[in-house]
Amino acid sequence: MLKYVGYPPVKHCSYAATDNGMNHLQVQAFVMVLSLVFVLSANYNSTFYLHTLGYFMTQNQKSELVLKLQQQIDSVDGISFAEFMEQALYHPEYGYYTTARNRIGKKGDFFTSSSVHSCFGKLIARQLEQMWQLLGQGRFIIAEQGAGEGHLCLDILDALAKKSPEFYACLEYRLIELSPDNRQRQEDLLQQHLAAGRISWCELDDLRGMEGCFISNELVDAFPVHLIEKHAGELQEIYVVNKGDGFGEELRPLSTNLIKEYFQRVGIEPGEGNRCEVNLAACDWMQQVAIVLERGFVLTVDYGYLAEELYAPYRHAGTLLCYHQHQTNEDPYREVGCQDITAHIDFTTLQKIGRQQNLDVFYFGQQHQFLMGLGFLEMLIEMESLETDPNKAQALRMNLKTLILPEGGMGESFKVLIQGKNVATPELLCSKRIRDISMPAGAF
């Protein structure tokens, strides 16, 4: 899942040149102009930056998970960090994602793009409608894995029911959800569309032969990762061991040759003395998604980099971060089962694995480019014109600023990858270059 906690939670690097026809200085200048819309008269002490407290596991539940992990570690003399992370997040009884808790929003641990504002889902709905048209306007499956509480699903279906009833009548929205808590929240939130027969739940393998679009929004960053360090030219892996009442780390030989194959595939290794993450689960997931998709698209939204930047020599400590009560930390061994653990994803690997399974890359860019191409600015102006309360209009600007602006928001850290299978090379709506977007009259 994603993470936005009211300030940049990720380690930003210099703004890279983009492939949208503008260099980085032009993009920054454009963003400065956009900023005027959002921040004139804005109060930077807005409630969006509140440090909020959410529901968390009882100390007893936490201790149970720690005890089970310590017993598992004792029995095998240490486990890989990937195994530790999997238990901390997905243990059937005590995992962060499987137990009942508030994870998203003011009462949780972080915000997601879809929880910031419905605009995010409405814009994605525009892209989905074009995909439906490209596939012939017949039966169309939208599959979403790891949908959280269901906000993106709701916003997409609300938008399509209102703006494109013909498409709405043709679609099936299939949710893949392993968390019983999230499944219940989704059912509660999506009652209207459930009643309309548009929504159902399934397993990933049930989608074999699907035609449509497979969506994931901040899913892959929460897959368990292997922690790797390079010393004396050799790759070594972090193992978790018991240490006192808690946990410690030991460097050991790699747990699997798949890690070496991973780096051979992307053509780069971490620098000497550096730590990094390897997401082998993402490789398996990408392959499985490609297999079930017969014809259509895969839309992946997450924070991450291409391998060249993710494993660059200057990135000494990797990208692993934890989220708890709208605060970030780099210690996965505290609040075990009560905090989220994530790592930036490697978009190079997703593209390479996809190509091996006949998935072509149709789009890759930063979230602000993606949303602007789909009409973000026009939607903002329209929504603001309908808001008569100046305070609410300002709050709207501040919320939407989070989605689009690179500095202090999600616009640069988050990337969007669209792949396709058995589809002629399309010109997607989202690929519209920023320099070709006209400013509505009176916008500035």
Secondary structure, DSSP 8 states (H G I E B T S, - for coil): ---B-SS--S--------SSS--HHHHHHHHHHHHHHHHTT--TT-GGG---------HHHHHHHHHHHHHHHHHHT-EEHHHHHHHHHH-TTT-TTTSS---BSTTSSBB-HHHH-THHHHHHHHHHHHHHHHTTSS-EEEEEES-TTSHHHHHHHHHHHHH-HHHHHHEEEEEE---HHHHHHHHHHTHHHHHTT-EEE--GGGGTTEEEEEEEES-GGGS--EEEEEETTEEEEEEEEEETTEEEEEEES-S-THHHHHHHHHT----TT-EEEE-HHHHHHHHHHHHHEEEEEEEEEEEEE-HHHHT-TT--S---EEEETTEEES-TTSSTTTSEEE--EEHHHHHHHHHHTT-EEEEEEEHHHHHHHTTHHHHHHHHHHT---HHHHHHHHHHHHHHH-STTSSTTTEEEEEEEES------GGG--GGG----TT--
